[in-house]
Amino acid sequence: MGEMIKSEAPDFAHLFGNLSNRDKAAVLYKELSVLLHPDRFIGSDEKTVEQAEALFKELSNCRTDINKLLTLKDKAEQFISEQ
């Protein structure tokens, strides 16, 4: 039979160019809400849970502000990398 083709993860970055800032904010908000949801950190030490809760609260307060969301994304990536 034919050789199986290894599929790569789809690259959706090109779609971002066609979105308004509001739409970009909605997409980024959803991505970050999954990444930072405090339930992901159940069983972690208390400090980690508190940091996750603080970041999630910050996320909730800047839901539609793309610039603040981009800044928060950097914080989230740093937080996750430290875990």
Residue pairs with C-beta under 8 A, 6 or more apart in sequence:
16 24
16 27
19 27
21 66
22 64
22 66
24 66
25 63
25 64
25 65
25 66
25 69
26 64
28 66
28 69
28 70
28 73
29 59
29 63
29 64
29 69
32 59
32 69
32 72
32 73
32 76
33 56
33 59
35 76
35 80
36 52
36 55
36 56
36 59
36 76
36 79
37 52
37 56
38 49
38 52
38 53
38 56
40 52
41 48
41 49
41 52
42 49
44 52
44 83
48 83
51 79
52 79
55 72
55 75
55 76
55 79
58 72
58 75
59 69
59 72
62 68
62 69
62 72
63 69
